[in-house]
Amino acid sequence: MAKKVKKRKEIKRKLLHKYRLVILNENTFEEKISFKLSRLNVFVTGSLFMIALIGLTTLLIAFTPLREYIPGYSSTRLKKQATELTYKTDSLVRTLNYTNKYLDNIRMVLKGDIENTVVNRDSLFQQYKLDPSTVDLNPIKEDSLLRAEVALEDKYNLFERVIDKKNLVLFAPVTGAISMKYEPKEKHYAVDVTATRDSPVKAIANGTVIFSEWTADTGYVIILEHEGGLLSVYKHNGSLSKFQGDIVRGGEVIASVGNTGEFTTGPHLHFELWDNGTPIDPLNYIDFN
């Protein structure tokens, strides 16, 4: 026990033993600066200096751009750019999916590669027919509130209202005799109208040209997109007056009657009408006489 006490005292004496650090002039040995030190003072001072140095380094790394030069840290600018690119990529993927679906519909129009189903005027409106006896016509609270809200919006609406495509007046692209009617069972999703060669072919309504090219099977083909998802297709033309991206008005000349393409049978217009990817009988909407 005495040895342990004696050892502790010896350690304490060494830690507290005073030393003098003197800085002398080498030539004159004149004393310039002197410090009284002990092992304990040196240890405590060195420890505090290391802690302060570590803390300062941490602050510099955490709150200054210097951290960008340390491996493993990324800059704020790069993170922002990565986030923006992620959003742009997501938007581009969504737009690409919509575009692919849209092109698939155009490909169906060009090839006629759809199911062999009969679509007539009555079937288009069948889904909207209801039995009046099964409908409760008594207004409810939510219905009254919605009507009032819609009426208020319409009152102050300064923008043009969307016109239902079924209320559009469709011009006849050409006038002439029908040589072949709309026959979906035979995959003839159009009407063939005979006309004099080089007769003008007109747009059935206001729209945008989305296709205007030569094809081996159907010759010169032009396709117009109208409001409400309506497409009009004109095939076997002798020449085209409009090009992809052009805006046309109803009744405007877009092509001329011809006899082009491998599947032609003489000067005529092969005319198709599509409603949101579904072929419909043009005779239900247009008078070609």
C-alpha positions in Angstrom: 0.0 0.0 0.0 2.8 2.3 0.9 4.5 1.6 -2.4 1.3 2.6 -4.3 1.0 5.9 -2.4 4.7 6.6 -2.9 4.3 5.9 -6.7 1.3 8.2 -7.0 3.3 10.9 -5.3 6.2 10.4 -7.6 3.9 10.7 -10.7 2.3 13.8 -9.2 5.7 15.3 -8.6 6.8 14.7 -12.1 3.6 16.2 -13.6 3.9 19.3 -11.5 7.6 19.7 -11.6 8.5 23.1 -13.0 10.7 23.6 -16.0 11.8 26.8 -17.6 11.8 27.2 -21.4 14.3 30.0 -22.3 14.9 31.6 -25.7 18.5 33.1 -25.8 20.4 35.2 -28.3 22.9 32.9 -29.8 25.6 35.5 -30.1 25.3 37.3 -26.8 23.4 34.6 -24.8 21.0 37.4 -23.7 17.7 36.0 -22.4 14.8 37.1 -24.6 11.8 35.0 -23.5 11.3 32.5 -20.8 8.3 30.3 -19.9 7.6 28.3 -16.8 6.2 24.9 -17.8 5.3 21.6 -16.3 4.4 18.3 -17.9 0.7 18.8 -16.8 0.5 22.3 -18.4 2.0 21.1 -21.7 -0.4 18.1 -21.8 -3.5 20.2 -21.1 -2.5 23.0 -23.5 -1.7 20.5 -26.3 -5.0 18.7 -25.7 -7.0 21.9 -25.9 -5.2 22.9 -29.0 -5.9 19.6 -30.7 -9.6 19.8 -29.8 -9.8 23.4 -31.1 -8.1 22.4 -34.3 -10.5 19.4 -34.8 -13.5 21.6 -34.1 -12.4 24.3 -36.6 -11.7 21.7 -39.3 -15.2 20.2 -38.7 -16.8 23.6 -39.1 -14.9 24.3 -42.3 -16.0 21.0 -43.8 -19.6 21.4 -42.7 -20.4 25.0 -43.6 -18.0 26.0 -46.4 -17.5 24.9 -50.0 -14.2 23.2 -49.0 -16.1 20.0 -48.3 -16.5 19.6 -52.1 -12.8 18.8 -52.4 -13.1 15.9 -49.9 -13.7 12.5 -51.5 -17.3 11.3 -50.7 -18.9 14.8 -50.6 -20.9 16.1 -53.5 -21.5 19.8 -54.2 -24.9 21.5 -53.7 -24.9 22.6 -57.4 -24.4 19.0 -58.6 -27.2 17.8 -56.3 -29.6 20.5 -57.7 -28.7 19.5 -61.2 -29.2 15.9 -60.5 -32.6 16.6 -59.1 -33.6 18.7 -62.1 -32.4 16.1 -64.5 -34.4 13.4 -62.6 -37.6 15.5 -63.1 -36.8 16.2 -66.7 -36.1 12.5 -67.4 -39.4 11.5 -65.8 -41.3 14.0 -67.9 -39.5 12.9 -71.1 -40.3 9.2 -70.4 -44.0 10.2 -69.9 -44.0 12.2 -73.1 -42.3 9.3 -75.0 -45.0 6.9 -73.8 -47.7 9.2 -75.0 -45.9 9.7 -78.3 -45.5 6.0 -78.8 -49.3 5.4 -78.2 -50.1 8.2 -80.6 -47.8 6.7 -83.3 -49.4 3.3 -82.7 -52.8 4.9 -83.5 -51.4 6.5 -86.7 -49.8 3.1 -87.7 -53.3 1.5 -87.2 -54.8 4.2 -89.5 -52.2 3.6 -92.2 -52.3 -0.2 -92.0 -55.9 -0.8 -91.0 -54.5 -3.4 -88.5 -57.4 -3.5 -86.0 -59.9 -6.0 -84.7 -62.5 -7.1 -87.2 -65.5 -5.4 -85.5 -68.5 -3.7 -86.9 -68.8 -0.1 -85.8 -71.9 1.9 -86.8 -73.5 5.1 -85.8 -75.8 3.5 -83.2 -73.0 1.6 -81.5 -71.1 4.9 -81.0 -73.9 6.3 -78.9 -75.1 3.0 -77.3 -72.9 3.6 -74.2 -74.7 6.9 -73.6 -78.2 5.5 -73.7 -80.0 5.1 -70.4 -83.4 3.9 -69.3 -85.2 7.0 -67.9 -87.2 4.8 -65.5 -84.0 3.7 -63.7 -82.7 7.2 -63.1 -83.5 9.2 -60.0 -84.0 12.7 -61.2 -84.4 14.3 -57.7 -81.6 16.8 -57.2 -79.2 16.2 -54.3 -77.3 18.8 -52.2 -74.0 18.0 -53.8 -75.5 18.4 -57.3 -76.9 21.8 -56.5 -73.6 23.0 -55.1 -71.8 21.7 -58.2 -74.2 23.4 -60.5 -73.8 26.7 -58.7 -70.0 26.4 -58.9 -70.0 25.6 -62.6 -72.4 28.4 -63.3 -70.2 30.9 -61.5 -67.1 29.7 -63.4 -68.8 30.0 -66.7 -70.0 33.5 -65.9 -66.5 34.8 -65.6 -64.8 32.5 -68.1 -62.9 34.5 -70.6 -61.5 31.6 -72.6 -63.1 29.7 -75.5 -65.2 26.7 -74.6 -64.3 23.3 -76.0 -66.6 22.4 -78.8 -67.9 18.9 -79.0 -66.6 17.2 -82.2 -70.1 15.8 -82.9 -71.3 19.4 -83.3 -68.7 20.1 -86.0 -69.9 20.7 -89.6 -67.8 18.4 -91.8 -67.2 19.3 -95.4 -67.2 16.7 -98.1 -63.6 16.1 -99.3 -64.8 15.4 -102.8 -68.2 14.9 -104.5 -68.9 11.8 -106.5 -70.3 8.3 -106.5 -69.5 5.8 -103.8 -67.7 2.9 -105.4 -67.2 1.0 -102.2 -68.8 1.6 -98.8 -67.5 1.2 -95.3 -67.1 -2.6 -94.8 -65.3 -3.4 -91.4 -65.8 -7.1 -91.9 -63.6 -6.9 -95.0 -61.2 -4.6 -93.2 -62.2 -1.7 -95.5 -62.5 1.1 -93.0 -63.3 3.8 -95.5 -65.5 4.9 -98.4 -64.1 5.0 -101.9 -65.4 8.0 -103.9 -64.9 8.1 -107.6 -64.0 11.5 -109.0 -62.3 13.1 -112.0 -58.5 13.0 -111.9 -56.9 16.1 -110.5 -60.1 17.2 -108.8 -59.4 19.1 -105.6 -59.5 17.2 -102.3 -60.6 19.4 -99.4 -60.2 19.2 -95.6 -63.4 18.2 -93.9 -62.8 20.6 -90.9 -60.1 22.8 -89.3 -57.1 20.7 -88.3 -53.4 20.1 -88.5 -51.5 17.9 -91.0 -49.8 15.1 -89.1 -48.8 12.9 -92.0 -48.1 13.9 -95.7 -46.0 11.3 -97.5 -45.8 8.8 -100.3 -46.5 5.1 -99.5 -46.1 2.1 -101.8 -49.5 0.6 -101.1 -51.7 3.7 -101.1 -49.7 6.3 -103.0 -49.8 9.9 -101.7 -51.4 9.9 -98.3 -52.3 12.9 -96.1 -53.8 12.7 -92.6 -55.4 15.5 -90.6 -55.9 15.7 -86.9 -59.0 17.6 -85.8 -60.2 18.6 -82.3 -61.6 16.0 -80.0 -59.4 13.2 -81.3 -60.9 13.0 -84.8 -58.6 11.9 -87.6 -59.4 12.2 -91.4 -57.3 10.1 -93.8 -57.1 10.7 -97.6 -55.3 8.1 -99.7 -54.5 7.4 -103.4 -54.0 11.2 -104.1 -52.4 12.4 -107.3 -50.5 15.1 -105.5 -50.3 16.8 -102.0 -50.7 20.5 -101.4 -50.0 20.5 -97.7 -47.1 19.2 -95.6 -46.7 17.8 -92.1 -47.3 20.5 -89.5 -49.4 22.8 -91.7 -52.6 24.3 -90.2 -55.6 24.0 -92.5 -59.2 25.2 -92.4 -62.3 23.3 -93.3 -62.9 23.3 -97.1 -59.3 24.2 -97.9 -57.6 22.2 -100.7 -55.1 19.8 -99.4 -54.5 17.4 -102.3 -55.8 16.3 -105.7 -57.6 13.1 -106.8 -55.3 10.6 -108.3 -54.6 6.9 -109.0 -51.4 6.3 -107.1 -50.4 3.3 -105.0 -50.3 -0.5 -105.6 -53.9 -1.1 -104.3 -55.6 1.6 -106.4 -58.4 0.7 -108.8 -58.7 3.9 -110.8 -59.0 7.7 -110.0 -60.8 7.9 -106.7 -60.4 9.1 -103.1 -60.0 6.5 -100.3 -61.4 8.4 -97.3 -61.3 7.2 -93.7 -62.6 8.8 -90.5 -61.3 7.8 -87.1 -62.6 8.7 -83.6 -59.9 8.3 -80.9 -58.4 5.3 -82.6 -61.7 3.7 -83.7 -62.8 3.7 -87.4 -66.3 5.1 -88.0 -68.5 5.2 -91.1 -68.0 8.5 -92.9 -71.4 8.2 -94.5 -73.0 8.8 -91.1 -71.4 12.3 -91.0 -70.7 13.5 -94.6 -72.8 13.7 -97.7 -70.6 13.0 -100.8 -73.3 13.7 -103.4 
